Amino acid sequence: MEHNFLCPNCRSKIVLPFCLACGHQVPLVNSIYHFCDAESVKLEGEKQYIGYDHIGENFEPEITYWDANHTERYGVYAVCGDLIAKRFGTDICVLDLGAGLGTASIPLAKNGIYTIAADISAVMLATAAKRAGGRFDHLILARMNAYDLMLPDNSMDIVVENAMMHLVDKPECIMQEIVRVLKPNGKLIRYVSPGMPLTEKEAEQNKYCSQVLADISDRYYQFLEAHQYRSTVFLQDDGRLLAEYFEQPYREIADGFTEIFTDKLKFRLHRLKTGAHSDLQCTPKALLHAAWQHADHDARVKYGENYMEIKGFSKYGAGLDIYIVKK
Ligand SMILES: C[S@@+](CC[C@H](N)C(=O)[O-])C[C@H]1O[C@@H](n2cnc3c(N)ncnc32)[C@H](O)[C@@H]1O
């Protein structure tokens, strides 16, 4: 399937990589089409956003996606990709907006779906490219700004958006872009992982893990706050905006899928240790390192040398929240 994009130079419709109207060629560098060269993080002026060039692979370390036999394991994201293929077929175009490390895009492409993984961060897309390993010619990795998508009106069957909307200061502009590129009957989809009931013992284990995690995180942030740390967050009401542009979503849950996750502490602390949090953008690396040293030292004293091995317990399914554009 050939898909149309917009030329970033003259905005004519193009089939990659050439614009027949102005002769511009969209640069393809290490499997990523560069539709824009804007900075990864923009915190001044109009239309601010937090791209993840400073976070990269530390957002979700490789280990999350490979099991002990080095088999790919995309969990909820794989199940959601399969569910989209089952529910909407594979002869569709999906835009994964704020695609990050390709966690949603790769399972969609595995299903044979033409998938555009768009992200402002070349670093995130480079990991997505590494994980995709050149296996899918219908997976397009595109460095694009969600504020100004280089996609024609009414061109996408589905836009998948997971955990990107809180990283922009004008989410209403992104909603308008999503509505613009969706076909008349197109859908916005968000992945969900509804929790399942736990036994008393499992709940206790999870509670203890959450307390330890909260305690260590508090120490980390207290240290930062005592050293002129400036948090970078955009306040917004996602629900109100969604209700403005879309009908009430309907939820479709995958049959027979249950995941148990016990490594919450290790996983979240890896992000603290490496400063892989969107709110830490303006904090010098040396200060992040010092905050981690402080929190880690206290945690060893309080919970023992092997505190990283403290297990949580969560159990959840997988599904889609499917939004239809309001008429
Ligand atoms: C929290 S990550 C989520 C990644 C992925 N959707 C997932 O579920 O794993 C958010 C991503 O949004 C990207 N992002 C932030 N602002 C953006 C913008 N204006 N345009 C495109 N991507 C953006 C970041 O670079 C980051 O990769």
PDBQT file of the ligand as one rigid body, heavy atoms in Angstrom, charges set to zero:
ROOT
HETATM    1  C1  LIG A 401       5.433   8.806  27.280  1.00  0.00    +0.000 C 
HETATM    2  S1  LIG A 401       6.068   8.520  25.676  1.00  0.00    +0.000 S 
HETATM    3  C2  LIG A 401       4.886   7.317  25.105  1.00  0.00    +0.000 C 
HETATM    4  C3  LIG A 401       5.406   6.494  23.955  1.00  0.00    +0.000 C 
HETATM    5  C4  LIG A 401       4.436   5.432  23.412  1.00  0.00    +0.000 C 
HETATM    6  N1  LIG A 401       3.223   6.020  22.896  1.00  0.00    +0.000 N 
HETATM    7  C5  LIG A 401       4.133   4.368  24.440  1.00  0.00    +0.000 C 
HETATM    8  O1  LIG A 401       2.968   4.195  24.780  1.00  0.00    +0.000 OA
HETATM    9  O2  LIG A 401       5.076   3.682  24.874  1.00  0.00    +0.000 OA
HETATM   10  C6  LIG A 401       5.554   9.989  24.814  1.00  0.00    +0.000 C 
HETATM   11  C7  LIG A 401       6.204  10.257  23.444  1.00  0.00    +0.000 C 
HETATM   12  O3  LIG A 401       5.597  11.440  22.889  1.00  0.00    +0.000 OA
HETATM   13  C8  LIG A 401       6.607  12.121  22.157  1.00  0.00    +0.000 C 
HETATM   14  N2  LIG A 401       6.222  13.535  21.931  1.00  0.00    +0.000 N 
HETATM   15  C9  LIG A 401       6.156  14.537  22.841  1.00  0.00    +0.000 A 
HETATM   16  N3  LIG A 401       5.782  15.681  22.231  1.00  0.00    +0.000 NA
HETATM   17  C10 LIG A 401       5.586  15.390  20.917  1.00  0.00    +0.000 A 
HETATM   18  C11 LIG A 401       5.192  16.160  19.783  1.00  0.00    +0.000 A 
HETATM   19  N4  LIG A 401       4.916  17.459  19.863  1.00  0.00    +0.000 N 
HETATM   20  N5  LIG A 401       5.096  15.541  18.588  1.00  0.00    +0.000 NA
HETATM   21  C12 LIG A 401       5.384  14.210  18.471  1.00  0.00    +0.000 A 
HETATM   22  N6  LIG A 401       5.761  13.445  19.518  1.00  0.00    +0.000 NA
HETATM   23  C13 LIG A 401       5.856  14.021  20.730  1.00  0.00    +0.000 A 
HETATM   24  C14 LIG A 401       7.851  11.948  23.016  1.00  0.00    +0.000 C 
HETATM   25  O4  LIG A 401       9.044  12.181  22.278  1.00  0.00    +0.000 OA
HETATM   26  C15 LIG A 401       7.697  10.511  23.509  1.00  0.00    +0.000 C 
HETATM   27  O5  LIG A 401       8.377   9.601  22.677  1.00  0.00    +0.000 OA
ENDROOT
TORSDOF 0
